Amino acid sequence: MKNFIFGATCLSVITLSNVFADDVLTGDTRLACEAILCLSSGTRPAECASSLAKYFSIHFKKPWKTIDARKSFLNLCPVQNDTNVEDLVLKNLVDDILPSSDPRECTPEYLNTQIETQRNGTHMDYRIKSTMPNFCYQLINHEYTDYKTPKYICSGEFYSRLEWELSAKLQSINWQTYKSLPEEQRYKIAVSCGEDTCYEYYKKIPFSKVCWTY
C-alpha cells in the first residue's frame, strides 16, 4: 500500500511513507489511513479490500450517525503535512466529503440502476435518472480525489410503463405501415370497438437503459 498514490493530486501533502510503514501503524489506525487513500480514488488495488470492508461496515439506521461514526474512524489516521501546518483541504475531505459520500453510487454501474418516475395524468412514466447524488459532484471535483466523471448519454426522455417494459418507444402507425415492418418491430394493442375488437398499431423503436458511461 505504500506505493498507492493518485497521480497529479497524490495527496502529496501527507507523509505517506511514514503513515504506511509497517512498523508504525497497525489495526484500525492503519485501516483508517488506507481507507482515506482508497476512498479518494476510483482506481483501487486489491489491498483496499480490508479497509473498505471495515469502512462500509460502519452503518446505522440514522444517516447522521453513520456519517459521524465514519468520520471518527477516518480521523484515527494521524495524517499531517511536512510542515505540521493543518491542511484544510485534506480536513475537508476527511471530515466532510468522504463520510457523507458513497463512491459506489458515483459509478455508471450503479447509476444505470436508478429509475426516476414522473406522473403523467393517472400513469407514471420512467427513465434512468439523469443526475448523480449531490455528494458525487463534491467527491469527483475535490482537489485531493481522482475520479472519472460519469456522463449521461441518453435523451432524458420519459417512457410509459409499457414502453419501459418493452425497452422500446411505441410510435403510432397505420395498418399498411405495420404490415410492412419486420416482426420484431411490430406491436399492436387490442381496443374496444363496439361489439368487435379493434387494434392500434405501433412501431417499436428500441432505446437503451444504459445511460451512464465514462
Number of C-alpha atoms within 10 A of each C-alpha: 16 12 8 17 18 20 11 11 13 18 21 14 16 17 14 21 11 13 21 18 13 12 8 10 17 14 8 17 18 20 24 26 23 25 25 23 22 23 25 27 21 17 13 15 10 7 12 18 14 12 22 17 12 15 22 12 11 14 14 11 7 8 11 13 13 18 21 15 17 23 20 15 21 24 17 14 20 14 21 17 15 11 8 10 8 12 14 10 13 21 14 13 20 22 19 15 20 22 21 21 19 15 18 13 16 23 20 19 15 13 23 18 15 14 12 14 16 13 11 11 7 5 10 14 18 20 22 22 19 19 14 19 12 10 17 23 14 17 24 20 14 18 16 22 24 22 20 15 16 18 15 20 13 16 11 13 10 20 21 20 15 13 18 17 10 14 16 18 18 21 12 15 15 11 13 9 13 19 11 10 14 9 11 8 15 19 18 17 9 10 11 9 9 7 6 7 9 13 13 14 21 21 22 21 14 14 16 11 14 15 22 23 15 10
